[in-house]
Amino acid sequence: MNVLSLFDGIGCGRIALDRIGIKVDNYFASEIEPLSTKVLDFNYPKTKHLGDVTKWKDWNIDFSKIDLLLAGFPCQSWSLAGKQKGLDDERGQLVYSMTGILKHIKSLNPNIIFLFENVKMKPEYLDLLNEEIGVYPLRINSKLLSTGLRDRYYWTNIKGVEQPKYLGLKLTDILESGKTDREKSLCITKRYEGFSGSQSYLRRRYFGKSMGQAVFEDCEPINQKEMWKLDDRKEYPENDGTIRSLTTLECERIQTLPEGYVGNVLGDNMKAKGIIGNGWTVDVIAHIFKNIPQS
């Protein structure tokens, strides 16, 4: 199978194909983020890189030979959590590069299989994308197959895809140490550059409006209501214990990545976690790919 992956990130679609035993002959990736490309090259050194998706007409590639087209297109302009500028955001305009490539490949290979992914959005944006892509999406939450809450739309022409069966996995099951008060991970990473050491700041980042979760070491989890009481006092008992964010390994487990896939390349830091958070939940993609016809 020849695969073209747009906005490829760290190659989660490539991992999913491996996971269900679909042989990949050529994997073409369009990605401009250097750290993501570094991770992909470390794990899949034979990847053929294409660069900027907006320059797709200049790519030296035989589009007629592409069997599977993938794209987790940028969500910032569509997401309910963002400014929701849609096509008024240049990142929103990238959808036309994606659908332009799809239409071009279809003209050469009517049997092209595709899978596109994005976040929850307001109905008018969803209608716009449905019309542009040409199919209605599936809506699958990663919580069914992982320890993360990740509600996403998947547009695909793969037939027969059903909702996955709930596996009952819990966030506590994948922690390296400590405890958490959350059953699932709401989000993988929180940005707190410039962190000054204030426990109040860290607590607010994990229990405030920005969502998320914390891991408690050497103490029992404190629920959100009690945490805010502590924040209001600006002081904490000496025996209050410690609170930490998720590790890179834990984030890999949440996204059902192979352990060390990112950590072995980038280590345990916020950039590594952010890259993982921008990727796909591999087992959800593998679940969809199981319905690809095998010749």
URFENLIN-V22632 format. One record per backbone hydrogen bond with DSSP energy under -0.5 kcal/mol. CO is the residue of the C=O (numbers start at 1). NH is the residue of the N-H. If there is no record, write none. Layout:
BEGIN
CO | NH
CO | NH
END
This chain:
BEGIN
1 | 3
1 | 25
1 | 26
2 | 67
2 | 68
3 | 28
4 | 6
4 | 70
5 | 30
6 | 72
8 | 11
8 | 12
11 | 15
12 | 16
13 | 17
14 | 18
15 | 19
16 | 20
17 | 22
18 | 21
21 | 23
23 | 25
26 | 3
26 | 28
27 | 48
28 | 5
29 | 31
29 | 50
29 | 51
30 | 7
30 | 8
32 | 34
33 | 37
34 | 38
35 | 39
36 | 40
37 | 41
38 | 42
39 | 43
40 | 44
44 | 47
47 | 49
48 | 29
52 | 55
53 | 56
55 | 58
56 | 59
59 | 61
61 | 63
62 | 65
63 | 66
67 | 113
68 | 4
69 | 115
70 | 6
71 | 73
71 | 117
75 | 78
75 | 79
76 | 84
77 | 86
78 | 122
79 | 82
85 | 88
86 | 89
89 | 92
89 | 93
90 | 94
91 | 94
92 | 95
93 | 96
93 | 97
94 | 97
94 | 98
95 | 99
96 | 100
97 | 101
98 | 102
99 | 103
100 | 104
101 | 105
102 | 106
103 | 107
104 | 108
105 | 108
105 | 109
109 | 112
113 | 69
114 | 157
115 | 71
116 | 155
118 | 153
120 | 80
122 | 125
122 | 126
123 | 127
124 | 128
125 | 129
126 | 130
127 | 131
128 | 132
129 | 133
130 | 134
138 | 140
138 | 154
140 | 142
140 | 152
141 | 144
142 | 145
142 | 146
144 | 167
147 | 185
148 | 150
150 | 142
150 | 152
151 | 120
152 | 140
153 | 118
154 | 138
154 | 156
155 | 116
158 | 161
170 | 173
171 | 174
172 | 175
179 | 216
183 | 171
184 | 186
185 | 149
190 | 192
192 | 195
198 | 202
199 | 203
200 | 204
201 | 205
202 | 206
203 | 207
204 | 208
208 | 211
215 | 217
215 | 244
216 | 179
217 | 242
223 | 227
224 | 228
225 | 229
226 | 230
227 | 231
228 | 232
229 | 233
230 | 234
230 | 235
237 | 240
242 | 217
244 | 215
247 | 251
248 | 252
249 | 253
250 | 254
251 | 255
252 | 257
253 | 256
255 | 282
258 | 261
260 | 264
262 | 265
262 | 266
262 | 267
263 | 267
267 | 269
269 | 273
270 | 274
271 | 275
272 | 276
273 | 277
274 | 278
276 | 279
280 | 282
281 | 284
281 | 285
282 | 286
283 | 287
284 | 288
285 | 289
286 | 290
288 | 291
289 | 292
293 | 295
END
